[in-house]
Structures are given as C-alpha cells and as structure tokens.
C-alpha cells in the first residue's frame, strides 16, 4: 500500500488556498453527516479550543470554527 503525498505548498498564496479548500471540505462533510452528528463534532471542536493552553492558537482555531459554522448554516 502506498502512502499518499500530502505535501504542502511553499508559498503563502497556495497555502492559503489549500486551507480554504480544507475548510470547504470540512463544511461539506459536516453537511453530509446530518445535523445531530455535525452538531456533536462542532461542540467537540469548541471544547478542544477551550482546553488549549496557547491563547493565540486557540483564537485562530476559534475563528476557523466560526467560519465553518457560518458556512454550514448556509
């Protein structure tokens, strides 16, 4: 079995596009799961953020989760 290549782009523009793609992918996955399961996933992500020691990282994660929640609701 071969290992997939998940290399990351080296320039910031490509990297930001990859991150946007992942946010959209996660949103579509949550929508496909159904409301109850997707809600549990979001709650677990928010709980995980609350347990983070690095406040800067927690703020970035929180912002990302908010973006995903907003896209999920549309």
C-alpha positions in Angstrom: 0.0 0.0 0.0 1.4 3.4 -0.9 1.4 6.4 1.3 -0.4 9.4 -0.2 1.6 12.6 -0.7 0.2 15.4 1.4 3.0 17.8 0.8 2.1 21.5 1.5 2.7 24.4 -0.8 5.7 26.5 -0.1 4.3 29.9 -1.0 1.7 31.7 1.1 -0.9 32.2 -1.6 -1.0 28.4 -2.4 -1.0 27.6 1.2 -4.0 29.9 1.9 -5.9 28.3 -1.0 -5.2 24.8 0.5 -6.5 26.0 3.9 -9.7 27.4 2.2 -10.2 24.1 0.4 -9.9 22.2 3.7 -12.4 24.5 5.3 -14.9 23.9 2.5 -14.3 20.2 2.6 -14.9 20.1 6.3 -18.1 22.1 5.9 -19.4 19.7 3.2 -18.5 16.7 5.3 -20.5 18.2 8.2 -23.5 18.9 6.0 -23.4 15.3 4.7 -23.3 13.9 8.3 -26.6 15.2 9.4 -27.5 17.9 11.9 -27.1 15.8 15.1 -23.7 14.4 14.3 -22.4 17.6 12.9 -23.5 19.4 16.0 -21.6 17.0 18.1 -18.5 17.4 16.0 -18.7 21.2 16.3 -19.2 21.0 20.1 -16.2 18.8 20.5 -14.1 21.2 18.4 -15.2 24.1 20.6 -14.4 22.0 23.7 -11.0 21.3 22.4 -10.4 25.0 21.8 -11.4 25.7 25.4 -8.7 23.3 26.6 -5.8 24.9 24.5 -3.1 26.5 26.5 -1.8 28.7 23.7 -4.3 31.6 23.5 -3.1 32.7 20.1 -3.6 29.3 18.6 -7.0 29.0 20.3 -8.0 32.3 18.8 -7.1 31.1 15.3 -8.9 27.8 15.8 -12.0 29.6 17.2 -12.1 31.9 14.2 -11.8 28.9 11.8 -14.6 27.1 13.6 -16.8 30.2 13.4 -16.2 30.4 9.6 -17.1 26.7 9.2 -20.2 27.1 11.4 -21.3 30.0 9.3 -20.8 28.2 6.0 -22.5 25.1 7.5 -25.6 27.1 8.3 -26.0 28.5 4.8 
